[in-house]
């Protein structure tokens, strides 16, 4: 993996500023921070939230085939 020093990081920062503009940087940072926070929370919970949100496979009023006629 290549080593990223100060000059390389400054070049990357300059490219980001050119692409997004100075006004969007706080929004971009906030979005990245929220994404990292949500990821850490999901890893900490072990995916338990997704199991609670999804209904069990056999329940619901989905399209189930009727008995043959």
GUPADREN-743873 format. One record per residue (C-alpha): y, x, z; residue in one letter; residue number from 1. Coordinates in Angstrom, 1 decimal. Each point is the difference from the previous one (the first is absolute). Layout:
<recs>
> c2_c1_c3_rest_nr
> Y_X_Z_A_NUM .
...
</recs>
This chain:
<recs>
> c2_c1_c3_rest_nr
> 0.0_0.0_0.0_X_1 .
> 3.4_1.5_-0.9_X_2 .
> 2.3_0.9_2.8_X_3 .
> 3.3_-2.0_0.0_X_4 .
> 2.9_2.0_1.3_X_5 .
> 3.6_-0.9_0.5_X_6 .
> 1.1_0.5_-3.6_X_7 .
> -2.8_-2.2_-1.3_X_8 .
> 0.8_-2.7_2.5_X_9 .
> 3.7_0.1_-1.0_X_10 .
> -0.9_-0.4_-3.6_X_11 .
> -2.2_-3.0_0.7_X_12 .
> 2.8_-1.5_2.1_X_13 .
> 2.5_0.5_-2.8_X_14 .
> -2.4_-1.7_-2.5_X_15 .
> -0.4_-2.9_2.4_X_16 .
> 3.8_-0.4_0.4_X_17 .
> 0.4_0.1_-3.8_X_18 .
> -2.7_-2.6_-0.5_X_19 .
> 0.9_-2.5_2.7_X_20 .
> 3.7_0.8_0.8_X_21 .
> 1.5_0.6_3.4_X_22 .
> 0.5_-3.7_0.8_X_23 .
> -3.8_-0.7_-0.3_X_24 .
> -1.2_2.9_2.2_X_25 .
> 0.3_-1.9_3.3_X_26 .
> -2.0_-2.9_-1.5_X_27 .
> -2.6_2.3_-1.4_X_28 .
> -0.3_1.8_3.3_X_29 .
> -0.4_-3.3_1.9_X_30 .
> -2.7_-1.2_-2.4_X_31 .
> -1.9_3.3_0.3_X_32 .
> 0.3_-0.1_3.8_X_33 .
> -1.2_-3.6_0.2_X_34 .
> -2.9_0.8_-2.3_X_35 .
> -1.1_2.9_2.1_X_36 .
> 0.4_-2.1_3.2_X_37 .
> -2.1_-2.8_-1.5_X_38 .
> -2.7_2.5_-1.1_X_39 .
> -0.2_1.6_3.4_X_40 .
> -0.2_-3.4_1.6_X_41 .
> -2.8_-1.1_-2.3_X_42 .
> -2.0_3.2_0.7_X_43 .
> 0.6_-0.4_3.7_X_44 .
> -1.3_-3.7_-0.1_X_45 .
> -3.0_1.0_-2.1_X_46 .
> 0.5_-2.8_-2.5_X_47 .
> -0.5_-2.7_2.6_X_48 .
> 3.1_-2.0_-1.3_X_49 .
> -1.5_-0.4_-3.4_X_50 .
> -3.2_-1.5_1.4_X_51 .
> 2.0_-2.6_2.0_X_52 .
> 2.0_-1.0_-3.1_X_53 .
> -2.9_-0.5_-2.4_X_54 .
> -2.1_-3.1_0.5_X_55 .
> -3.8_0.3_0.2_X_56 .
> -1.8_-0.1_-3.3_X_57 .
> -1.8_-3.4_0.6_X_58 .
> 3.0_-2.0_1.0_X_59 .
> 2.8_-1.7_-1.8_X_60 .
> 0.3_-2.5_-2.8_X_61 .
> -0.5_2.5_-2.9_X_62 .
> -1.7_-0.9_-3.2_X_63 .
> -3.7_-0.2_0.9_X_64 .
> -2.5_-1.1_-2.5_X_65 .
> -1.4_-3.5_0.6_X_66 .
> -3.7_-0.7_0.0_X_67 .
> -1.6_-0.3_-3.5_X_68 .
> -0.4_-3.5_-1.4_X_69 .
</recs>
